[in-house]
Amino acid sequence: MIYELKMPLPPTLNEIINTARSGWKASNNLKKQWTNKIANFVKECQFMFNDKIWIEFNWYLRNLVGTLIMYLRAVNSLWMVSL
Protein backbone atom coordinates (compact mmCIF):
# COMPACT_ATOMS: atom_id res chain seq x y z
CA MET A 1 0.00 0.00 0.00
CA ILE A 2 1.34 3.43 -0.92
CA TYR A 3 0.39 6.64 0.86
CA GLU A 4 1.28 10.09 -0.38
CA LEU A 5 1.68 12.78 2.25
CA LYS A 6 2.40 16.42 1.46
CA MET A 7 3.42 19.20 3.81
CA PRO A 8 5.42 22.43 3.49
CA LEU A 9 9.19 22.20 3.70
CA PRO A 10 10.91 23.27 6.91
CA PRO A 11 13.21 26.30 6.79
CA THR A 12 16.42 26.10 4.78
CA LEU A 13 19.82 26.08 6.45
CA ASN A 14 20.31 29.76 5.56
CA GLU A 15 17.00 30.67 7.22
CA ILE A 16 17.94 28.70 10.33
CA ILE A 17 21.36 30.39 10.53
CA ASN A 18 19.85 33.88 10.07
CA THR A 19 17.33 33.16 12.82
CA ALA A 20 20.10 31.90 15.13
CA ARG A 21 22.05 35.13 14.60
CA SER A 22 19.25 37.11 16.21
CA GLY A 23 19.55 35.09 19.42
CA TRP A 24 19.11 31.66 20.93
CA LYS A 25 15.47 32.31 21.89
CA ALA A 26 14.45 32.95 18.28
CA SER A 27 16.28 29.83 17.16
CA ASN A 28 14.68 27.79 19.92
CA ASN A 29 11.22 29.09 18.99
CA LEU A 30 11.75 28.17 15.33
CA LYS A 31 12.80 24.64 16.31
CA LYS A 32 9.79 24.21 18.61
CA GLN A 33 7.44 25.58 15.96
CA TRP A 34 8.59 23.10 13.32
CA THR A 35 8.76 20.19 15.77
CA ASN A 36 5.14 20.84 16.70
CA LYS A 37 4.06 21.24 13.05
CA ILE A 38 5.59 17.90 12.10
CA ALA A 39 4.25 16.15 15.23
CA ASN A 40 0.73 17.43 14.55
CA PHE A 41 0.97 16.40 10.90
CA VAL A 42 1.96 12.85 11.88
CA LYS A 43 -0.83 12.65 14.47
CA GLU A 44 -3.42 13.74 11.91
CA CYS A 45 -2.32 10.95 9.57
CA GLN A 46 -3.14 8.29 12.21
CA PHE A 47 -0.75 5.69 10.86
CA MET A 48 0.35 2.56 12.67
CA PHE A 49 3.51 0.86 11.40
CA ASN A 50 3.78 -2.81 12.30
CA ASP A 51 6.70 -3.67 10.05
CA LYS A 52 9.52 -2.08 8.10
CA ILE A 53 8.66 0.96 6.02
CA TRP A 54 10.30 2.69 3.07
CA ILE A 55 10.18 6.46 2.87
CA GLU A 56 10.73 8.17 -0.46
CA PHE A 57 11.39 11.91 -0.70
CA ASN A 58 10.81 13.70 -3.99
CA TRP A 59 12.74 16.95 -3.95
CA TYR A 60 11.81 19.32 -6.73
CA LEU A 61 14.30 21.99 -7.80
CA ARG A 62 13.09 25.19 -9.42
CA ASN A 63 16.29 25.93 -11.30
CA LEU A 64 17.98 22.65 -12.13
CA VAL A 65 20.55 24.16 -14.49
CA GLY A 66 21.69 26.75 -11.92
CA THR A 67 21.92 24.06 -9.25
CA LEU A 68 24.01 21.81 -11.50
CA ILE A 69 26.36 24.67 -12.36
CA MET A 70 26.88 25.47 -8.66
CA TYR A 71 27.51 21.78 -7.93
CA LEU A 72 30.04 21.44 -10.75
CA ARG A 73 31.88 24.58 -9.61
CA ALA A 74 32.07 23.20 -6.06
CA VAL A 75 33.36 19.83 -7.28
CA ASN A 76 35.89 21.57 -9.54
CA SER A 77 37.17 23.77 -6.70
CA LEU A 78 37.52 20.72 -4.42
CA TRP A 79 39.40 18.89 -7.15
CA MET A 80 41.77 21.84 -7.59
CA VAL A 81 42.44 21.99 -3.84
CA SER A 82 43.26 18.28 -3.69
CA LEU A 83 46.03 18.64 -6.30
C-alpha positions as CSV (number, residue, x, y, z in Angstrom):
1,M,0.0,0.0,0.0
2,I,1.3,3.4,-0.9
3,Y,0.4,6.6,0.9
4,E,1.3,10.1,-0.4
5,L,1.7,12.8,2.3
6,K,2.4,16.4,1.5
7,M,3.4,19.2,3.8
8,P,5.4,22.4,3.5
9,L,9.2,22.2,3.7
10,P,10.9,23.3,6.9
11,P,13.2,26.3,6.8
12,T,16.4,26.1,4.8
13,L,19.8,26.1,6.4
14,N,20.3,29.8,5.6
15,E,17.0,30.7,7.2
16,I,17.9,28.7,10.3
17,I,21.4,30.4,10.5
18,N,19.8,33.9,10.1
19,T,17.3,33.2,12.8
20,A,20.1,31.9,15.1
21,R,22.0,35.1,14.6
22,S,19.2,37.1,16.2
23,G,19.5,35.1,19.4
24,W,19.1,31.7,20.9
25,K,15.5,32.3,21.9
26,A,14.4,33.0,18.3
27,S,16.3,29.8,17.2
28,N,14.7,27.8,19.9
29,N,11.2,29.1,19.0
30,L,11.8,28.2,15.3
31,K,12.8,24.6,16.3
32,K,9.8,24.2,18.6
33,Q,7.4,25.6,16.0
34,W,8.6,23.1,13.3
35,T,8.8,20.2,15.8
36,N,5.1,20.8,16.7
37,K,4.1,21.2,13.0
38,I,5.6,17.9,12.1
39,A,4.3,16.2,15.2
40,N,0.7,17.4,14.5
41,F,1.0,16.4,10.9
42,V,2.0,12.9,11.9
43,K,-0.8,12.7,14.5
44,E,-3.4,13.7,11.9
45,C,-2.3,10.9,9.6
46,Q,-3.1,8.3,12.2
47,F,-0.7,5.7,10.9
48,M,0.3,2.6,12.7
49,F,3.5,0.9,11.4
50,N,3.8,-2.8,12.3
51,D,6.7,-3.7,10.1
52,K,9.5,-2.1,8.1
53,I,8.7,1.0,6.0
54,W,10.3,2.7,3.1
55,I,10.2,6.5,2.9
56,E,10.7,8.2,-0.5
57,F,11.4,11.9,-0.7
58,N,10.8,13.7,-4.0
59,W,12.7,17.0,-3.9
60,Y,11.8,19.3,-6.7
61,L,14.3,22.0,-7.8
62,R,13.1,25.2,-9.4
63,N,16.3,25.9,-11.3
64,L,18.0,22.7,-12.1
65,V,20.6,24.2,-14.5
66,G,21.7,26.8,-11.9
67,T,21.9,24.1,-9.2
68,L,24.0,21.8,-11.5
69,I,26.4,24.7,-12.4
70,M,26.9,25.5,-8.7
71,Y,27.5,21.8,-7.9
72,L,30.0,21.4,-10.7
73,R,31.9,24.6,-9.6
74,A,32.1,23.2,-6.1
75,V,33.4,19.8,-7.3
76,N,35.9,21.6,-9.5
77,S,37.2,23.8,-6.7
78,L,37.5,20.7,-4.4
79,W,39.4,18.9,-7.2
80,M,41.8,21.8,-7.6
81,V,42.4,22.0,-3.8
82,S,43.3,18.3,-3.7
83,L,46.0,18.6,-6.3
